[in-house]
Amino acid sequence: MQLFLLTTLVMTAFAANSVLNRIGVATYGMDPLVFAVIRTGAGAAMLALLVVPRRTPRPVVLHPKRIAGALALAIYMIGFSAAYLSLGAGLGALILFGVLQVVMFGWAVVERQKIAPLRWVGAAIALVGLAVLLWPAGDTAVPLLGSILMVAAGVAWAVYTLLGRGEADALGATAVNFGLCLPLVALALMLPLAGQINAGGVATAVLAGAVTSGLGYALWYLVLPALPTVTAAVAQLSVPVIAVAAGVVFLGEALTTRLVIAGVLVLGGIAVSLLRR
């Protein structure tokens, strides 16, 4: 039960990242790459405050795993923010979590993990629910550049998740990842993208970085060792559903029949995939 509650808390934090990103970029007109830089910097600062006072040994900064984690995190941050310049929120989330699912299931196969049939069935049901929920209606063209950026973000997030398995010091590793990621994300400011900087956008970026990213990712690294790769992949499929529900409650978005049906499919698929028998 404790593991379930911690995983639920992490998924809620991930969903809050999407909601805060929408508010900052769409509502306040914040430049998406500036948003990403502030979000990363706030996360690094929060994690440093938690790690520095500890008496435990400091994590090795220039370790290959830390560098790989920082690079994956930077690609995710930049790709996620920039993709939403051209992609709709639903289509972008579908691409992101679809790619995440494929990469993590693929890696489970590479590692020759024993994947129960019910988990394959559950993942398929959940993906159908996501398609019902997020696939745009009508003949909407899919922007090529935005799709490529979101695919890159999905692959990077899957790599970051896989790298987090087996971390002896989850908090320290996350802090180093964010610190190394910050200058990499800052390089993206050289790209000419439209947007502005304002107090509302900065506030949402700081909240997303310090709380739902920094603390959320640290907790995710703590929970990951107890979760099989496939379970971790399927659990993250709940994030878009939580994000849409938060949009209905906090942003006044419409609650449609399709939303209800898709939510039942996604959560039901996750439940099926976690059955022991």
Rosetta silent file (secondary structure, phi, psi, omega in degrees, C-alpha in Angstrom):
SEQUENCE: MQLFLLTTLVMTAFAANSVLNRIGVATYGMDPLVFAVIRTGAGAAMLALLVVPRRTPRPVVLHPKRIAGALALAIYMIGFSAAYLSLGAGLGALILFGVLQVVMFGWAVVERQKIAPLRWVGAAIALVGLAVLLWPAGDTAVPLLGSILMVAAGVAWAVYTLLGRGEADALGATAVNFGLCLPLVALALMLPLAGQINAGGVATAVLAGAVTSGLGYALWYLVLPALPTVTAAVAQLSVPVIAVAAGVVFLGEALTTRLVIAGVLVLGGIAVSLLRR
SCORE:     score description
SCORE:     0.000 S_00000001
   1 L     0.000  -40.269  179.479    0.000    0.000    0.000 S_00000001
   2 H   -62.993  -41.871  178.299    2.851    2.400    0.816 S_00000001
   3 H   -62.954  -40.371  179.094    4.448    1.743   -2.566 S_00000001
   4 H   -62.453  -44.670 -179.016    1.104    2.337   -4.279 S_00000001
   5 H   -65.709  -40.534  178.753    0.594    5.650   -2.467 S_00000001
   6 H   -65.545  -41.325  178.500    4.120    6.858   -3.265 S_00000001
   7 H   -64.309  -40.110  177.242    3.716    5.914   -6.922 S_00000001
   8 H   -62.378  -41.414  178.837    0.378    7.749   -7.042 S_00000001
   9 H   -62.810  -41.967  179.365    1.988   10.839   -5.525 S_00000001
  10 H   -64.875  -44.337 -179.802    4.771   10.764   -8.134 S_00000001
  11 H   -63.228  -35.209  177.162    2.310   10.368  -11.018 S_00000001
  12 H   -66.499  -39.213  177.033    0.301   13.314   -9.660 S_00000001
  13 H   -63.913  -41.536  177.920    3.464   15.426   -9.567 S_00000001
  14 H   -62.254  -41.370  178.542    4.239   14.481  -13.174 S_00000001
  15 H   -65.548  -37.668  177.870    0.720   15.465  -14.208 S_00000001
  16 H   -62.468  -32.109  175.351    1.082   18.766  -12.357 S_00000001
  17 H   -58.127  -43.543  179.515    4.148   19.473  -14.494 S_00000001
  18 H   -64.734  -43.793 -179.217    1.965   19.351  -17.604 S_00000001
  19 H   -63.625  -44.920  179.714   -0.692   21.583  -16.057 S_00000001
  20 H   -65.168  -37.496  178.119    1.887   24.136  -14.879 S_00000001
  21 H   -64.253  -40.663  178.116    3.588   24.083  -18.276 S_00000001
  22 H   -63.250  -43.779 -179.939    0.243   24.770  -19.974 S_00000001
  23 H   -64.080  -46.053 -176.588   -0.485   27.650  -17.608 S_00000001
  24 H   -66.299  -45.924 -175.004    2.970   29.178  -17.986 S_00000001
  25 H   -83.800  -44.681 -174.911    3.319   28.893  -21.754 S_00000001
  26 H   -83.242  -46.957 -176.270   -0.312   29.120  -22.935 S_00000001
  27 H   -76.959  -46.057 -176.630   -1.934   31.374  -20.332 S_00000001
  28 L   -94.162   -5.769  178.642    0.976   33.679  -19.540 S_00000001
  29 L    68.026   28.834 -178.871    2.669   33.491  -22.958 S_00000001
  30 E   -70.674  139.378  173.936    6.024   32.481  -21.468 S_00000001
  31 L   -58.860  126.175 -173.982    8.801   31.569  -23.883 S_00000001
  32 H   -62.571  -33.930 -179.539    8.886   27.741  -23.665 S_00000001
  33 H   -77.141  -34.786  173.033   12.671   27.471  -23.552 S_00000001
  34 H   -63.575  -40.519  176.372   12.970   30.178  -20.909 S_00000001
  35 H   -57.820  -44.838 -179.079   10.320   28.255  -18.983 S_00000001
  36 H   -63.887  -39.643  179.863   12.432   25.099  -19.302 S_00000001
  37 H   -65.769  -46.359  179.862   15.566   26.865  -18.064 S_00000001
  38 H   -64.368  -40.767  178.657   13.816   28.371  -15.034 S_00000001
  39 H   -60.694  -45.029  179.920   12.144   25.038  -14.289 S_00000001
  40 H   -66.300  -43.076 -179.970   15.491   23.220  -14.398 S_00000001
  41 H   -63.911  -40.782  178.638   17.246   25.866  -12.319 S_00000001
  42 H   -65.724  -39.274  176.910   14.548   25.833   -9.642 S_00000001
  43 H   -63.874  -43.271  179.051   14.706   22.052   -9.498 S_00000001
  44 H   -62.598  -41.289 -179.596   18.496   22.104   -9.162 S_00000001
  45 H   -65.430  -44.644  179.512   18.310   24.704   -6.367 S_00000001
  46 H   -61.720  -44.600 -179.077   15.683   22.774   -4.400 S_00000001
  47 H   -67.422  -35.575  177.033   17.595   19.523   -4.675 S_00000001
  48 H   -63.342  -39.646  177.993   20.844   21.221   -3.652 S_00000001
  49 H   -61.970  -31.219  179.942   19.145   22.514   -0.502 S_00000001
  50 H   -82.374  -31.725 -172.756   18.182   18.950    0.351 S_00000001
  51 H   -88.923  -41.333 -173.073   21.506   17.313   -0.508 S_00000001
  52 L   -58.370  -44.336 -177.561   24.144   19.766    0.766 S_00000001
  53 L   -70.481  -10.511 -175.885   23.280   19.577    4.518 S_00000001
  54 L   -69.234  153.408  178.053   23.436   15.775    4.554 S_00000001
  55 L   -97.076   -1.408  178.058   26.337   13.994    6.212 S_00000001
  56 L   -74.160  159.018  179.514   26.280   11.113    3.755 S_00000001
  57 L   -58.885  140.290  179.526   28.986   10.915    1.062 S_00000001
  58 L   -71.692  143.231  177.119   28.423   13.240   -1.885 S_00000001
  59 L   -67.976  148.845  178.250   27.561   11.552   -5.207 S_00000001
  60 L   -70.281  124.671 -174.550   30.251   11.496   -7.861 S_00000001
  61 L   -75.155  -53.779 -174.595   29.509   14.329  -10.289 S_00000001
  62 L   -90.061   51.045  174.446   31.462   13.323  -13.372 S_00000001
  63 L   -93.514  141.265 -178.555   30.261    9.738  -13.391 S_00000001
  64 H   -53.646  -37.337  179.887   29.181    8.347  -16.789 S_00000001
  65 H   -68.077  -35.314  178.101   25.729    7.509  -15.410 S_00000001
  66 H   -68.597  -42.071  179.854   25.304   11.071  -14.081 S_00000001
  67 H   -64.706  -43.492  178.654   26.342   12.587  -17.399 S_00000001
  68 H   -63.253  -41.189  178.545   23.989   10.287  -19.294 S_00000001
  69 H   -63.965  -41.481  179.233   21.142   11.150  -16.911 S_00000001
  70 H   -65.494  -40.696  178.955   21.763   14.889  -17.279 S_00000001
  71 H   -65.040  -43.860  178.510   21.841   14.626  -21.071 S_00000001
  72 H   -63.374  -41.501  179.850   18.612   12.608  -21.148 S_00000001
  73 H   -64.856  -39.409  179.506   16.939   15.078  -18.777 S_00000001
  74 H   -65.464  -43.500  178.943   18.052   18.046  -20.899 S_00000001
  75 H   -62.130  -41.289  177.476   16.708   16.506  -24.109 S_00000001
  76 H   -62.029  -48.969 -177.331   13.403   15.820  -22.369 S_00000001
  77 H   -59.504  -48.461 -176.705   13.125   19.359  -20.970 S_00000001
  78 H   -69.442  -48.147 -178.138   13.940   21.060  -24.287 S_00000001
  79 H   -62.351  -42.037 -179.085   11.959   18.690  -26.504 S_00000001
  80 H   -62.870  -45.931 -177.548    8.888   18.782  -24.275 S_00000001
  81 H   -69.071  -46.842 -175.542    8.795   22.588  -24.103 S_00000001
  82 H   -70.329  -31.900 -177.745    9.579   23.292  -27.754 S_00000001
  83 H   -62.844  -31.997 -176.276    7.192   20.646  -29.117 S_00000001
  84 L   -77.484    2.872  169.997    4.189   22.412  -27.641 S_00000001
  85 L   -70.681  -28.453 -177.139    4.766   25.386  -29.904 S_00000001
  86 L  -122.959  -22.711 -178.896    3.131   23.390  -32.706 S_00000001
  87 L   -91.175  146.382  168.955    1.498   20.325  -31.119 S_00000001
  88 L   -71.412  156.822 -176.374   -1.810   20.267  -29.319 S_00000001
  89 H   -60.111  -43.128 -178.630   -1.626   19.176  -25.699 S_00000001
  90 H   -66.171  -46.686  179.840   -3.485   15.914  -26.311 S_00000001
  91 H   -63.581  -41.477  179.448   -1.507   14.878  -29.370 S_00000001
  92 H   -62.787  -42.983  179.009    1.778   15.762  -27.692 S_00000001
  93 H   -65.508  -38.379  178.826    0.967   13.718  -24.596 S_00000001
  94 H   -62.857  -44.443  178.357   -0.086   10.750  -26.738 S_00000001
  95 H   -62.793  -46.648 -176.950    3.215   10.828  -28.642 S_00000001
  96 H   -59.164  -52.699 -174.794    5.259   11.240  -25.452 S_00000001
  97 H   -79.391  -24.587  172.194    3.719    8.396  -23.479 S_00000001
  98 H   -65.065  -45.826  177.738    3.331    6.170  -26.517 S_00000001
  99 H   -63.852  -42.878  177.933    7.065    6.449  -27.191 S_00000001
 100 H   -56.849  -45.453 -179.594    7.812    5.935  -23.493 S_00000001
 101 H   -60.819  -46.854 -178.113    5.732    2.762  -23.498 S_00000001
 102 H   -62.037  -46.491 -176.831    7.448    1.361  -26.601 S_00000001
 103 H   -64.534  -45.640 -175.827   10.977    2.091  -25.343 S_00000001
 104 H   -72.247  -37.818  174.503   10.453    0.672  -21.848 S_00000001
 105 H   -66.053  -39.654  177.781    8.643   -2.448  -23.039 S_00000001
 106 H   -61.250  -41.214  179.527   11.338   -2.890  -25.667 S_00000001
 107 H   -68.081  -34.828  176.283   14.052   -2.634  -23.040 S_00000001
 108 H   -62.457  -37.458  177.162   12.248   -5.181  -20.860 S_00000001
 109 H   -68.218  -42.029  178.624   12.350   -7.564  -23.818 S_00000001
 110 H   -59.882  -40.247  179.420   16.063   -6.832  -24.388 S_00000001
 111 L   -79.053   -1.318  178.817   16.753   -7.628  -20.742 S_00000001
 112 L    59.372   38.170  173.455   14.715  -10.822  -21.140 S_00000001
 113 L   -71.794  147.970  177.582   12.431   -9.943  -18.259 S_00000001
 114 L   -81.550  111.117 -177.003    9.492  -12.263  -17.790 S_00000001
 115 L  -104.421  116.390 -178.469    6.440  -10.226  -18.816 S_00000001
 116 L   -65.852  144.930  179.468    3.142  -11.702  -17.720 S_00000001
 117 H   -55.979  -36.633 -179.631    0.410  -11.879  -20.394 S_00000001
 118 H   -62.904  -30.856  178.524   -1.911   -9.786  -18.230 S_00000001
 119 H   -71.100  -36.610  174.240    0.608   -6.951  -18.288 S_00000001
 120 H   -64.528  -43.383  179.666    0.656   -6.963  -22.080 S_00000001
 121 H   -63.328  -45.536 -179.795   -3.145   -6.970  -22.080 S_00000001
 122 H   -62.137  -41.792  178.446   -3.300   -4.188  -19.513 S_00000001
 123 H   -63.631  -39.611  179.109   -0.829   -2.043  -21.401 S_00000001
 124 H   -64.623  -42.567  178.626   -2.821   -2.510  -24.613 S_00000001
 125 H   -62.338  -44.122 -179.370   -6.077   -1.508  -22.888 S_00000001
 126 H   -63.542  -39.457  178.835   -4.427    1.561  -21.391 S_00000001
 127 H   -66.668  -37.088  175.790   -2.989    2.606  -24.753 S_00000001
 128 H   -62.577  -41.880  177.457   -6.430    2.270  -26.342 S_00000001
 129 H   -61.343  -40.828  177.347   -7.781    4.526  -23.612 S_00000001
 130 H   -64.155  -39.469  178.814   -5.084    7.097  -24.307 S_00000001
 131 H   -63.472  -42.991  177.812   -5.884    6.992  -28.004 S_00000001
 132 H   -62.376  -40.395 -175.390   -9.589    7.568  -27.272 S_00000001
 133 H   -74.815  -42.593 -165.039   -8.758   10.403  -24.893 S_00000001
 134 H  -110.675  -16.611 -176.566   -6.005   12.250  -26.717 S_00000001
 135 L   -69.148  128.169 -175.523   -6.163   11.548  -30.436 S_00000001
 136 L   -67.399  139.139  178.742   -7.387   14.743  -32.184 S_00000001
 137 L   -78.710  151.718  177.734  -10.755   14.520  -33.912 S_00000001
 138 L    85.158 -172.829 -177.668  -11.078   15.352  -37.578 S_00000001
 139 L   -93.038   57.119 -179.882   -8.431   15.615  -40.258 S_00000001
 140 L   -79.706  125.109  179.167   -5.920   17.521  -38.167 S_00000001
 141 L   -72.549  143.437  178.525   -2.450   17.464  -39.683 S_00000001
 142 L   -93.691  116.054  179.137    0.383   16.369  -37.398 S_00000001
 143 L   -61.823  128.158 -174.583    3.231   18.940  -37.423 S_00000001
 144 H   -66.299  -50.031 -176.555    6.400   17.101  -38.360 S_00000001
 145 H   -62.779  -44.999  178.808    8.915   19.145  -36.338 S_00000001
 146 H   -61.137  -38.860  179.093    6.780   19.144  -33.205 S_00000001
 147 H   -64.905  -41.800  179.158    6.276   15.389  -33.495 S_00000001
 148 H   -63.108  -42.908  179.197   10.019   14.786  -33.840 S_00000001
 149 H   -62.430  -40.980 -179.180   10.719   16.948  -30.787 S_00000001
 150 H   -72.595  -34.098  173.825    8.131   15.094  -28.698 S_00000001
 151 H   -61.228  -43.914  177.814    9.438   11.712  -29.838 S_00000001
 152 H   -61.040  -40.921  178.293   12.905   12.810  -28.704 S_00000001
 153 H   -63.849  -40.176  179.302   11.435   13.888  -25.352 S_00000001
 154 H   -65.724  -43.448  177.324    9.705   10.526  -24.943 S_00000001
 155 H   -63.073  -43.722 -178.862   12.847    8.538  -25.705 S_00000001
 156 H   -63.488  -41.157  179.637   14.884   10.757  -23.366 S_00000001
 157 H   -67.505  -36.240  176.065   12.404   10.365  -20.518 S_00000001
 158 H   -63.477  -43.373  178.275   12.397    6.582  -20.975 S_00000001
 159 H   -62.299  -44.491  179.447   16.218    6.563  -20.841 S_00000001
 160 H   -60.923  -40.021  178.542   16.170    8.767  -17.730 S_00000001
 161 H   -65.388  -43.834  179.730   13.688    6.403  -16.090 S_00000001
 162 H   -65.791  -36.062  178.965   15.767    3.338  -16.931 S_00000001
 163 H   -67.394  -23.913 -177.804   18.935    4.990  -15.626 S_00000001
 164 L   -77.234   -9.987 -179.634   17.205    5.595  -12.307 S_00000001
 165 L   -69.997  138.652  174.765   16.868    1.925  -11.504 S_00000001
 166 L    74.878   15.399  178.586   19.120    0.628   -8.767 S_00000001
 167 L   -71.455  124.594  177.517   20.279    4.042   -7.544 S_00000001
 168 L   -72.638  -33.086 -179.792   21.740    3.729   -4.048 S_00000001
 169 L  -125.156   85.456 -174.319   21.343    7.485   -3.456 S_00000001
 170 H   -63.423  -43.809 -177.799   18.238    8.569   -5.354 S_00000001
 171 H   -66.172  -45.238  179.604   18.174   12.130   -3.993 S_00000001
 172 H   -63.701  -40.956  179.852   21.866   12.762   -4.597 S_00000001
 173 H   -64.290  -41.861  179.770   21.722   11.341   -8.114 S_00000001
 174 H   -65.310  -39.408  179.177   18.716   13.505   -9.011 S_00000001
 175 H   -62.564  -44.346  178.815   20.430   16.614   -7.631 S_00000001
 176 H   -65.494  -41.428  178.739   23.548   15.996   -9.725 S_00000001
 177 H   -57.508  -45.601  179.928   21.441   15.270  -12.805 S_00000001
 178 H   -66.748  -41.317  179.658   19.637   18.602  -12.472 S_00000001
 179 H   -62.825  -42.526  178.318   22.843   20.515  -11.810 S_00000001
 180 H   -73.072  -27.320 -177.960   24.550   19.081  -14.880 S_00000001
 181 H   -73.116  -32.472 -172.918   21.366   19.484  -16.925 S_00000001
 182 H   -55.489  -51.740  179.057   21.010   23.233  -16.287 S_00000001
 183 H   -64.677  -29.225  178.475   23.847   24.480  -18.559 S_00000001
 184 H   -67.828  -42.928  178.569   22.742   22.051  -21.269 S_00000001
 185 H   -67.362  -37.141 -178.807   19.188   23.404  -21.207 S_00000001
 186 H   -61.814  -28.358  177.668   20.500   26.990  -21.107 S_00000001
 187 H   -61.588  -26.128 -179.211   22.197   26.408  -24.457 S_00000001
 188 H   -67.976  -16.923  179.284   18.740   26.138  -26.003 S_00000001
 189 H   -65.236  -13.665  176.587   18.187   29.848  -25.346 S_00000001
 190 H   -71.948  -16.821  179.668   20.269   30.467  -28.456 S_00000001
 191 L   -76.972  136.584 -178.876   17.305   29.213  -30.509 S_00000001
 192 L   -82.215   95.434  178.608   15.044   32.015  -31.797 S_00000001
 193 L  -121.058  144.104 -177.875   11.612   31.226  -30.351 S_00000001
 194 L   -76.156  146.299  178.342    8.744   33.643  -29.773 S_00000001
 195 L   157.617 -178.354 -178.826    7.627   34.349  -26.238 S_00000001
 196 E  -144.260  172.591  176.792    8.055   36.622  -23.277 S_00000001
 197 L  -117.545  126.221  179.353    9.099   36.653  -19.637 S_00000001
 198 L  -145.810  167.160 -174.325    6.552   37.662  -17.004 S_00000001
 199 H   -62.024  -41.933 -179.477    5.882   37.166  -13.312 S_00000001
 200 H   -63.732  -43.776  178.985    3.126   34.582  -13.799 S_00000001
 201 H   -65.035  -40.677  178.830    5.228   32.462  -16.133 S_00000001
 202 H   -63.831  -41.991 -179.084    8.255   32.662  -13.844 S_00000001
 203 H   -62.313  -45.066  179.695    6.146   31.658  -10.822 S_00000001
 204 H   -67.475  -35.875  178.461    4.711   28.583  -12.546 S_00000001
 205 H   -66.181  -41.085  178.507    8.159   27.600  -13.840 S_00000001
 206 H   -65.043  -43.087  178.647    9.668   27.866  -10.345 S_00000001
 207 H   -63.064  -44.108  179.234    6.831   25.807   -8.856 S_00000001
 208 H   -63.988  -36.425 -178.688    7.173   23.190  -11.591 S_00000001
 209 H   -76.241  -49.010 -173.319   10.937   23.033  -11.089 S_00000001
 210 H   -74.095  -40.900 -171.712   11.238   23.102   -7.315 S_00000001
 211 H  -100.441  -65.471 -171.168    8.241   20.993   -6.308 S_00000001
 212 H   -77.665  -19.308  176.139    6.744   18.845   -9.059 S_00000001
 213 H   -98.223  -61.952 -176.255   10.028   18.263  -10.928 S_00000001
 214 H   -58.808  -58.485 -179.965   12.845   18.352   -8.375 S_00000001
 215 H   -69.283  -36.709  179.923   11.052   16.691   -5.483 S_00000001
 216 H   -64.445  -43.267 -179.627    8.881   14.599   -7.802 S_00000001
 217 H   -70.688  -34.683  176.815   11.831   13.148   -9.715 S_00000001
 218 H   -62.280  -42.643  178.023   13.743   12.474   -6.501 S_00000001
 219 H   -67.079  -35.713  177.825   10.799   10.481   -5.194 S_00000001
 220 H   -62.859  -42.452  177.030   10.519    8.680   -8.549 S_00000001
 221 H   -64.315  -30.516  179.326   14.146    7.556   -8.288 S_00000001
 222 H   -72.466  -36.603 -177.261   13.363    6.332   -4.755 S_00000001
 223 H   -80.913  -32.240 -172.069   10.327    4.306   -5.897 S_00000001
 224 H   -52.590  -44.137 -177.561   11.810    2.913   -9.123 S_00000001
 225 H   -58.227  -23.585 -179.242   13.965    0.131   -7.602 S_00000001
 226 H   -89.576   -3.165 -177.369   10.811   -1.476   -6.188 S_00000001
 227 L  -111.975  132.091  170.053    8.968   -1.425   -9.520 S_00000001
 228 L   -62.228  154.698 -177.027    9.540   -3.787  -12.459 S_00000001
 229 H   -55.800  -44.095 -177.334   10.322   -1.963  -15.713 S_00000001
 230 H   -66.270  -41.350  178.986    6.989   -2.882  -17.265 S_00000001
 231 H   -62.786  -41.465  178.060    5.030   -1.772  -14.189 S_00000001
 232 H   -61.777  -39.824 -179.906    6.856    1.567  -14.176 S_00000001
 233 H   -66.194  -45.182 -177.513    6.006    2.059  -17.841 S_00000001
 234 H   -68.896  -38.450 -179.624    2.323    1.244  -17.422 S_00000001
 235 H   -59.023  -36.916 -177.907    1.977    3.356  -14.270 S_00000001
 236 L   -70.308  -13.736  175.701    3.139    6.434  -16.160 S_00000001
 237 L   -68.233  -16.071  177.959    0.231    6.014  -18.564 S_00000001
 238 H   -75.599  -17.075 -174.405   -1.966    7.395  -15.786 S_00000001
 239 H   -59.954  -48.365  178.640   -0.256   10.797  -15.987 S_00000001
 240 H   -60.139  -36.122  179.343   -2.262   12.164  -18.966 S_00000001
 241 H   -65.397  -43.233  178.850   -5.517   11.087  -17.318 S_00000001
 242 H   -64.415  -39.457 -179.710   -4.566   12.838  -14.073 S_00000001
 243 H   -64.132  -42.439  179.151   -3.521   15.928  -16.035 S_00000001
 244 H   -66.284  -41.718  177.647   -6.834   16.085  -17.890 S_00000001
 245 H   -60.829  -40.766  177.830   -8.766   15.602  -14.640 S_00000001
 246 H   -64.925  -35.650  176.927   -6.781   18.457  -13.079 S_00000001
 247 H   -63.928  -37.902  178.410   -7.617   20.589  -16.099 S_00000001
 248 H   -65.698  -43.465 -174.985  -11.322   19.908  -15.554 S_00000001
 249 H   -76.102  -46.441 -170.157  -11.150   20.769  -11.850 S_00000001
 250 H   -99.499  -23.960 -176.905   -8.703   23.684  -11.817 S_00000001
 251 L  -111.462    0.929  177.302   -8.862   25.112  -15.338 S_00000001
 252 L    71.403   24.733  179.058  -12.569   24.666  -16.059 S_00000001
 253 L   -74.879  152.274 -173.965  -12.063   22.333  -19.035 S_00000001
 254 L   -69.562  140.892  174.422  -15.109   20.394  -20.251 S_00000001
 255 L   -99.586  106.727 -174.537  -15.798   16.896  -18.903 S_00000001
 256 L  -103.620  166.598  176.503  -16.976   14.881  -21.904 S_00000001
 257 H   -61.866  -40.413  179.106  -18.248   11.347  -22.349 S_00000001
 258 H   -61.461  -37.513  178.691  -15.086   10.485  -24.286 S_00000001
 259 H   -62.957  -44.135 -179.551  -13.005   11.713  -21.345 S_00000001
 260 H   -64.648  -47.460 -179.113  -14.871    9.459  -18.898 S_00000001
 261 H   -61.160  -45.418 -179.127  -14.654    6.380  -21.156 S_00000001
 262 H   -64.577  -39.556  178.438  -10.955    6.914  -21.846 S_00000001
 263 H   -62.035  -41.488  177.494  -10.206    7.417  -18.163 S_00000001
 264 H   -63.035  -40.920  179.698  -11.908    4.142  -17.278 S_00000001
 265 H   -64.674  -46.092 -177.446   -9.926    2.337  -19.994 S_00000001
 266 H   -65.061  -51.252 -178.609   -6.572    3.754  -18.910 S_00000001
 267 H   -66.849  -35.557  176.278   -7.039    3.160  -15.193 S_00000001
 268 H   -65.697  -39.996  177.076   -8.614   -0.238  -15.873 S_00000001
 269 H   -62.376  -39.793  177.583   -5.671   -1.210  -18.066 S_00000001
 270 H   -64.150  -42.235  179.223   -3.249   -0.243  -15.323 S_00000001
 271 H   -61.343  -43.386  179.361   -5.230   -2.306  -12.818 S_00000001
 272 H   -62.789  -41.394 -176.630   -5.164   -5.349  -15.115 S_00000001
 273 H   -68.064  -21.449 -177.867   -1.423   -5.024  -15.695 S_00000001
 274 L   -96.074   -1.032  177.919   -0.745   -5.022  -11.938 S_00000001
 275 L   -66.759  137.411  179.581   -2.747   -8.171  -11.180 S_00000001
 276 L   -77.362  -28.269 -179.285   -0.563  -10.966   -9.813 S_00000001
 277 L  -126.338    0.000    0.000   -2.769  -13.671  -11.324 S_00000001
